């Protein structure tokens, strides 16, 4: 049985205990994972602190950027290994890991390597009372040791989304990947070694949250900042943990995202786009649309067209090139999603399609699959309309006028993403700017420019990542004032 170990100070080290890494497609154990002890988390943080003060801190920006490009090269060299590890851990289709997860991992390092070379700082000529003047300019310095806690839905993509800018700014990191998806964080350590990243700059500690590596890391007094992507309740717990030391935090949390479909939309494009927005990665993307509002004129036709899309999805083995819907991540998460399927029926929903578990007659029946599901008929007060489900499911409701659609979309405690579908671009701009979210797409979904701000409002997060927003989070800006 393969053993996935911690990576501390440039060495792979076993933990004191082990836990199972389970393949969601058939429920088999594919590896054992070393759980880091409190002492090993201490060791990882100490190794990161030494690295920040050592060789890594003496490298110029251009040399650090060059090393990040080498990490991207090393990922691409191991492309198939990363794809296989990601597919085995998550159960996602191989086509998705090949087109999205692994290419974006390399792109994250290249994007921030190039950005940090061009990033400027503020400078001002200041008038003084005596007429001699002064010069003020900012200096960008690393925060130090950054704790990086990543989720299981896009484990490699979201890991590199944080590690790349953190390293670009000269920090060292201690990564705690999800216990469900540990493989690619460990595999990335090999890419770091090949790229010549000094020992201690990148460290990985495996484990769980409370009473394990996650809690040890967030409560560690020598960690300078925490960045986390995951559910809102965990974000709240981390805020409590870091409050005594007032650490900076960056959170990208949950969502109950909306889509607004106007009657003048390009019908086929809207149906296709929202099929992706609801069902991509089995609905396990923080940006997925779980609330779809459709103008009444096209409501019935749209529901039927989306139903056809859902029923045409190929639910199969992750390594099958035809598969475009895989399993959920775990038995526990499947039970959560199924509990909402049951709740929807109790709340009076009409099941358009799905609502259960597919039957295969092979080992996939031991995996964690659910049917892609569409509901209608729920009141806006229903829990299934208000609470994040995080599965391949949406509720579709009708609206009659623009102001009503905006009010419905914004009636949530979350505020991560929305999409607007209309051929009237004036309306597209107007409605998009009224959305109380971090990102709004018009006539598209999941289209990203890595330079733009990314994050959420309300229960969906704190702060922004992407472009200069990431560099500013992972840096301390020290203003220097010189009297002339």
Secondary structure, DSSP 8 states (H G I E B T S, - for coil): --EE-EEETTEEE--SEEEEEE-TTT--EEEEEEE--HHHHHHHHHHHHHHHHTHHHHS-HHHHHHHHHHHHHHHHHTHHHHHHHHHHHH---HHHIIIIIHHHHHHHHHHHHHHHHH----EEEE--TTS--EEEEEEEEE-SEEEEE--STTHHHHHHHHHHHHHHTT-EEEEE--TT--HHHHHHHHHHHHTT--TTSEEE----STTSHHHHHHT-TT--EEEEES-HHHHHHHHHHHHTTT-EEEEE----EEEEE-TTS-HHHHHHHHHHHHHGGGG-STT-EEEEEEEGGGHHHHHHHHHHHHHHS-B--TTSTT--B---S-HHHHHHHHHHHHHHHHTT-EEEE--S----SSGGGGS-----EEEE---TTSHHHHS---SSEEEEEEESSHHHHHHHHH-SS--SEEEEE-S-HHHHHHHHTT--SSEEEES-SS---TTS-B--SGGGEES-BSHHHHHHHTEEEEEEEEE-
